[in-house]
Amino acid sequence: MLSRDQLDQPWDKNTIVDPREIERFAALAEEWWKPEGKFKTIHDFNAQRVGFIQDKIATHFGIEANNGFRFEGIDILDVGCGAGLVSEPLAAKGANVVGIDATAKNIEIARNHAAQFARKVDYRHCLSSHVVETGARFDVVLNLEVIEHVANPGQLMLECCHLLKPGGIMIIGTLNRTVRSFLLAIVAAEYIIRWLPVGTHDWRRFFRPKEIIGMLAKNGLVNCQTTGLVYNLIVKRWRLSTNYSVNYLLVAEKNPPAHKSLDTF
């Protein structure tokens, strides 16, 4: 049972948070760690996403696979961490993980779950702007399924880029604004198959990769890779793909060496 003193307090009206989005996800937060709950498909999706993220971190920082992808000494910020579905696996690999979320319920659930499994994650009920104020910087910033839920995406991206150390990487996960994404991520996922509660997404808030890349470029980041995530209805599994017409993951580096080979999409 969640105590009332942990309910969200109104944020300053000048912040990037959309109060309607906070209210929606607060109502759903308790479902996030239920394997057979409303977010069952998210758990399947998350397994592919976490594997991709771990691989990119290991590759970027030269971590050998034969040590089990141990991330000791790697500082990671998970913006919009939700109930900790990504933060926890990374902390289990030894990374120093800070998970932040605008919804107090999410943070309480994340903390409780991490405590059950003795996972050390620094969960905070705050915004990226609050972390900026601390002067902290991170080797990796994760911005997963967040940008389409905020009132000022450009400001969020500015803050996330600011929080990244030079030479660090940001990994963004979001949805493409295409006809296909409208049909699959909205019509099918929310209204027909019922993978997600109706109203989880607003198609008008989706971003094409080139729009994200443009925001990153303004803040000193260069796109290294864009990878799609697709669902196979026959085998009922998610997989990484070159098709990013619906879900995609975008990796960008801050101030990369001039000689480094980059995929600029």
RAMOJO-V379758 format. One record per run of one state. SS is the DSSP state (A for helix, B for strand, O for the rest). FROM is the first residue (numbers start at 1). TO is the last residue. If there is no record, write none. Layout:
# RAMOJO-V379758
SS/FROM/TO
SS/FROM/TO
This chain:
# RAMOJO-V379758
O/1/3
A/4/6
O/7/18
A/19/31
O/32/39
A/40/60
O/61/64
A/65/67
O/68/74
B/75/79
O/80/86
A/87/92
O/93/95
B/96/101
O/102/103
A/104/116
O/117/121
B/122/125
O/126/127
A/128/134
O/135/137
B/138/144
O/145/146
A/147/149
O/150/152
A/153/162
O/163/163
B/164/175
O/176/178
A/179/192
O/193/202
A/203/205
O/206/208
A/209/218
O/219/220
B/221/232
O/233/236
B/237/241
O/242/246
B/247/254
O/255/265
